[in-house]
Amino acid sequence: MTRASIGLTDELQTYILEHSTPLDVVDLGLIEETSRLGSAASMQVAPEQALLIRLLVAATGTRQALEIGTFTGLSSLAIARALPPDGRLLCCDINREWTAIAESAWEAAGVADRIELRLGPAIDTLRQLPEAPIFDFAFLDADKGMYPEYREEIIIRLNRGGLFLADNVLWRGDVVAAAEDDPDVTGLRRFNQEMAEDDRLVTVMLPVGDGLTIARRV
């Protein structure tokens, strides 16, 4: 079984996926190829998370989307497939090897023309964009210690009514473990607190994947 949402048994995840819109051959092939990366495969979003992302992008009528942290592309595939034909997704990552896998999946799914991949530090890529609302949807799944810095750069570029999703906000439950104080955990705690207190957002944290925050720009 591939990565599941936090607290799910394999049996329950199988039941959930059997009662959701099925993944197609491109999704399944990408999950299988990613599994061969060994421990790094744990960075892939859960299948049920990808399905939720696709539903939200479609439901909000997103035309311009942003992804920070692409890995092998399951989440970007979900976003791009839900965009209209003239919609666009900007993907930011630093790893050429892993994003090459993503590019192959985008081609196989027929959505490569909707996606622009920019390789390099994502914070630099963000800061090179206009400081104006340009995105309807943003998904953050990158280096956790940098989440607070990414947060503000994303919000100022998010249209009113746009959605901001952030993955791994529970970090295997370490965010509530007092003894845990590494930079990933402290960065996530700060991010989570700031998201909850930001009056520009309506925010909910859900136990989907490794913890998924969904916020709407008001």
Helices and strands as residue ranges (DSSP letters): H 10-18, H 25-35, G 38-43, H 47-59, E 64-68, H 74-82, E 88-93, H 96-109, G 112-114, E 115-119, H 122-127, E 135-140, G 144-146, H 147-155, E 158-167, G 171-176, H 183-197, E 201-206, E 212-217
